[in-house]
Amino acid sequence: MKEKDTISIVKQALDDEISSLVHFRDKLDPSVKDCIDLILNSNGKVIVTGVGKSGDIAKKISHTLSSTGTSAYFLHPTDASHGDSGIVGPDDVVLAIGKSGESEELNYILPTLRKIGAKIVGITANAKSKLASLSDVVIITPVLKEACPLDLAPTSSTTIALVLGDAIAVALMELKNFQANDFALYHPAGRLGKRLSLYLSDVMRKGERNASISLDANLETILKEITEKGIGATGVVDADSKLVGLITDYDIRKYLTKNTLLPTVTAKEMMNANPNSFRPDEKAYDVLIKMEGRERPISVAPVVDEKGLFVGMISLHDLLQKGL
């Protein structure tokens, strides 16, 4: 088959799904609001269930809800028939997904879930289905045409269910005023979560790992501290542990170009007295951008608290190692 024919087939499939989505949006069932109100006013969780491809969509919707501030779980109808319905509580809302609304496995468990006290939201393309009759709220999801050339395989219908689930999750996020920091709380290991939740205090080298010397430290002490702490720099502090300067490998080389490097040279003579510094409560990702975004990027910087005390050191390498 020629490449253009293949591309034409792909475009037609996309057009079929897009057309069905636009039709669904234009004919959006107002019961969507009733579903969202049920969830908002519930003291329980959301249980999402479905069979086959609808079950796969249900899993994704449950994960999206959970990660955006609405406690949700996927429940397989077969497992529910064999004891897992015990996860459902009287304050829960069940999202039951089925295009035809006639899946025996799905419809079999709904009376039990209703007896438990849960509210049922049926998501189906068939308003006269058994699923619809067993539901407290019914959201009709009309499908113009499946993208499948036989109009049989769930394609447009599963896309509509997926997009509806996303839209419900987004609406709940906005109505609950779910913020970026809340998102980070649920995604601590992901890159976005790290960028939102990691602070310098979580990443910086502190305590015994922090390189620090006094103003009168000699050359041997300076080189030893930089070498042992392995960060390519050392902070210089006064008698009150306040930062008064920074010595990096670059500062040593710069000093050498203008002076004879004697063993008696002190930190005060060699240091940069006005180094860029950061606060421990700054977000690590923001600091990374600042360090890299300078005309001359810096690879290491001291961290000082609100009193000017030298509390740690941060390096570009440490930030990048965190996956920011």
Backbone hydrogen bonds, N-H to C=O, Kabsch-Sander energy under -0.5 kcal/mol:
donor,donor_aa,acceptor,acceptor_aa,energy
6,T,2,K,-1.9
7,I,3,E,-2.6
8,S,4,K,-2.1
9,I,5,D,-2.1
10,V,6,T,-2.3
11,K,7,I,-2.8
12,Q,8,S,-2.2
13,A,9,I,-2.2
14,L,10,V,-2.4
15,D,11,K,-2.9
16,D,12,Q,-2.5
17,E,13,A,-2.1
18,I,14,L,-3.0
19,S,15,D,-2.7
20,S,16,D,-1.8
21,L,17,E,-2.4
22,V,18,I,-2.8
23,H,19,S,-2.4
24,F,20,S,-2.5
25,R,21,L,-2.8
26,D,22,V,-2.8
27,K,23,H,-1.9
28,L,25,R,-1.4
32,V,29,D,-2.1
33,K,30,P,-1.3
34,D,30,P,-0.7
35,C,31,S,-2.2
36,I,32,V,-2.3
37,D,33,K,-2.7
38,L,34,D,-2.2
39,I,35,C,-2.0
40,L,36,I,-2.6
41,N,37,D,-2.4
42,S,38,L,-0.5
42,S,39,I,-0.8
44,G,91,D,-1.1
46,V,71,S,-2.6
47,I,45,K,-0.5
47,I,93,V,-2.9
48,V,46,V,-0.5
48,V,73,Y,-3.0
49,T,95,L,-2.8
51,V,97,I,-0.6
54,S,51,V,-1.2
56,D,52,G,-1.7
57,I,53,K,-2.1
58,A,54,S,-2.4
59,K,55,G,-2.1
60,K,56,D,-1.7
61,I,57,I,-2.5
62,S,58,A,-2.4
63,H,59,K,-2.0
64,T,60,K,-2.4
65,L,61,I,-2.6
66,S,62,S,-2.3
67,S,63,H,-2.2
68,T,64,T,-0.7
68,T,65,L,-1.1
69,G,66,S,-1.0
70,T,65,L,-2.6
71,S,69,G,-0.6
73,Y,46,V,-2.4
75,L,48,V,-2.3
80,A,76,H,-2.6
81,S,77,P,-1.6
82,H,79,D,-1.2
83,G,80,A,-1.1
84,D,79,D,-2.3
85,S,80,A,-1.0
86,G,83,G,-1.7
87,I,84,D,-1.8
88,V,85,S,-1.7
92,D,89,G,-1.6
93,V,45,K,-2.3
94,V,119,K,-3.4
95,L,47,I,-3.2
95,L,93,V,-0.5
96,A,94,V,-0.7
96,A,121,V,-2.8
97,I,49,T,-2.7
97,I,95,L,-0.6
98,G,123,I,-2.6
107,N,103,S,-2.7
108,Y,104,E,-2.0
109,I,105,E,-0.8
109,I,106,L,-0.8
110,L,106,L,-0.8
113,L,109,I,-2.1
114,R,110,L,-2.3
115,K,111,P,-2.0
116,I,112,T,-1.9
117,G,113,L,-0.9
118,A,113,L,-1.7
119,K,92,D,-2.1
121,V,94,V,-3.5
121,V,119,K,-0.5
122,G,120,I,-0.6
122,G,137,V,-2.8
123,I,96,A,-3.1
124,T,122,G,-0.6
124,T,139,I,-1.9
125,A,99,K,-2.0
126,N,99,K,-0.7
127,A,125,A,-0.7
129,S,126,N,-1.6
131,L,101,G,-2.1
133,S,129,S,-1.7
134,L,130,K,-1.6
135,S,132,A,-1.1
136,D,120,I,-1.9
137,V,120,I,-2.1
139,I,122,G,-3.3
140,I,138,V,-0.6
141,T,124,T,-2.2
148,C,153,A,-0.5
151,D,148,C,-2.3
155,T,153,A,-0.5
159,T,155,T,-2.1
160,I,156,S,-2.4
161,A,157,S,-1.9
162,L,158,T,-2.4
163,V,159,T,-2.9
164,L,160,I,-2.5
165,G,161,A,-2.2
166,D,162,L,-2.3
167,A,163,V,-2.6
168,I,164,L,-2.5
169,A,165,G,-2.3
170,V,166,D,-2.6
171,A,167,A,-2.5
172,L,168,I,-2.3
173,M,169,A,-2.2
174,E,170,V,-2.3
175,L,171,A,-2.6
176,K,172,L,-2.0
177,N,174,E,-0.9
178,F,173,M,-3.1
183,F,179,Q,-2.2
184,A,180,A,-2.4
185,L,181,N,-1.5
186,Y,182,D,-1.2
186,Y,183,F,-0.6
187,H,183,F,-0.7
187,H,184,A,-0.7
190,G,187,H,-0.5
194,K,190,G,-2.6
195,R,191,R,-2.4
196,L,192,L,-1.6
197,S,193,G,-2.3
198,L,194,K,-2.4
200,L,282,E,-2.6
201,S,280,P,-2.1
202,D,199,Y,-1.8
203,V,199,Y,-0.9
203,V,200,L,-1.0
204,M,200,L,-3.5
205,R,313,M,-3.3
206,K,204,M,-0.6
209,R,206,K,-1.8
210,N,207,G,-1.2
212,S,210,N,-0.6
213,I,235,G,-2.2
215,L,237,V,-0.8
217,A,214,S,-1.5
219,L,263,P,-1.2
219,L,265,V,-0.6
222,I,218,N,-2.4
223,L,219,L,-2.7
224,K,220,E,-2.3
225,E,221,T,-2.4
226,I,222,I,-2.3
227,T,223,L,-2.3
228,E,224,K,-2.8
229,K,225,E,-2.1
230,G,226,I,-1.0
231,I,226,I,-0.6
232,G,226,I,-0.7
234,T,247,I,-2.2
235,G,211,A,-2.4
236,V,245,G,-2.8
237,V,213,I,-2.6
238,D,242,K,-1.9
241,S,238,D,-2.0
243,L,308,G,-2.0
244,V,236,V,-3.2
245,G,236,V,-1.3
246,L,272,N,-1.7
247,I,234,T,-2.6
249,D,232,G,-1.5
252,I,248,T,-1.8
253,R,249,D,-2.1
254,K,250,Y,-2.8
255,Y,251,D,-2.2
256,L,252,I,-1.9
257,T,253,R,-1.3
258,K,254,K,-0.5
258,K,255,Y,-1.1
259,N,255,Y,-1.9
261,L,259,N,-0.5
262,L,260,T,-1.4
265,V,262,L,-1.8
267,A,217,A,-1.6
268,K,215,L,-2.0
270,M,266,T,-1.3
271,M,267,A,-2.4
272,N,246,L,-2.9
273,A,271,M,-0.7
278,F,302,P,-1.9
282,E,279,R,-1.7
284,A,198,L,-2.5
285,Y,198,L,-0.5
287,V,283,K,-1.9
288,L,284,A,-2.2
289,I,285,Y,-2.2
290,K,286,D,-2.0
291,M,287,V,-2.8
292,E,288,L,-2.4
293,G,289,I,-2.2
294,R,290,K,-0.6
298,I,291,M,-1.5
301,A,314,I,-2.6
303,V,312,G,-3.1
304,V,278,F,-2.5
305,D,309,L,-1.9
308,G,305,D,-2.1
310,F,241,S,-2.3
311,V,303,V,-2.2
311,V,309,L,-0.9
312,G,303,V,-1.4
313,M,205,R,-1.8
314,I,301,A,-2.9
316,L,299,S,-2.9
319,L,315,S,-1.9
320,L,316,L,-2.4
321,Q,317,H,-2.2
322,K,318,D,-0.9
322,K,319,L,-0.6
323,G,320,L,-1.7
324,L,319,L,-1.1
